[in-house]
Amino acid sequence: EESLENIKQYYVLCGDQEAKYNSIANIYGGITVGQAIIFCHTKKTASWLAGKMTRDGHSVALLSGELTVEQRIAVLDRFRQGVEKVLITTNVLSRGIDVEAVTIVVN
């Protein structure tokens, strides 16, 4: 049985990629984060964000349609094991994933 009582949803208007990144950084600075999944509209944006977060010291995995099935499984296994704390993905993961440690989902 799922409980939605503790789920909070927020909406932030952002003018550009840097503003979006700053919003994500503010979330990280304001709450305790277990793991996070961040959905991006394009592979290019996902790749940009993964690179920027990695340079800023975050443990990041990138999952996109460019990966083989075996590579996708390996990325998801590492994320489930907690090796990476942030999973950045495109709509390839749109059907969902169940990871108990995920405390933030960003669309």
N, C-alpha and C positions, 0 to 999 in steps of 0.2 A: 504494500500500500504506500502510495506516495503522498507526502505532505507538502503543500505549497505555502504553509503558514509563514515560514521563515525566509521565503524568497522575496527579495526586494529588487525592483526594476527601476533603473534611472535612464534618463535621456539627456544627452549633451549635444548641442549643436556645435559643429566644428567647421571652420572655414576652409581648412586645407590639411594636408597630411601632417605637418608639424603640429598643428593645433590638436589633431587627433592623438598624436604621440604624447603631447604634453598632458592631455586628459588621462591617458592610460597611466602615465608616470605619476600623476596626482592620485589616482586610485591606489597604486602600489604604495605611495607614501602615506596614505591615510588609513589603511586597514591592514590587518594580517591576512596574507594571501597564502593558501595552501598551494594549489595549482590553478592555472588559468588556461582557458581556451579562447583564442581570438580569431574570429572569422573575418576574412578580407574578401572584397569583391573580385579582385583580380590576382593572378599569380605574381604579377609585377609588384603590386602593393604588399602582398604577403612576403615576398623576398626582401623588399626594402625594409619592412618592419622587423623581420627576423634579423637582418644585418644590424640595424640600429640598436635593437634591444641587446643583441650579443655584444656589440661594442660598448654598451653601457653596463655590462657585467651581468646580464640576466642569462640563465640557463634555458636555451630556446631550442625547440624542435620545429621543423618546417614540414608540413604535409600538404602536397598538392598533386594534381593529376599527372604531373610530369614524372612522378615516381612509379616504379613497377609495383605490382601487387606485393612482392616480397619486401621491397623497401618500405612500403606503407605499413605492412605488418610489423617490421622491425622498429619503425618510428613509434607506432602506437604501443608496442611492448615496452620500449624504453620510457615512454611517458607514463604508462601505467605503473612501472617500477619506480617512478619518481626521479629518474636520472635527469630529465629535463622538467623544469617547473612551469614552462609556458609552451603551449602548443599553438602555433600559428597555422591556420589552414584556410583553404578556399571552400567552395561548396562540396568538395569531395567528401567532407565529413558531415554534410547537412542532415543525414538521417539520424545522427546522434551517436553518442558514445557514453558509456556509463563508467565514470571514474570517480570514486567516492571522495578523493582528495581535492577535486575541482571545487573551488569556492567562488570563482568569477568566470562568467562567460561574456565576451564582448562581441557585439555584432557591428 
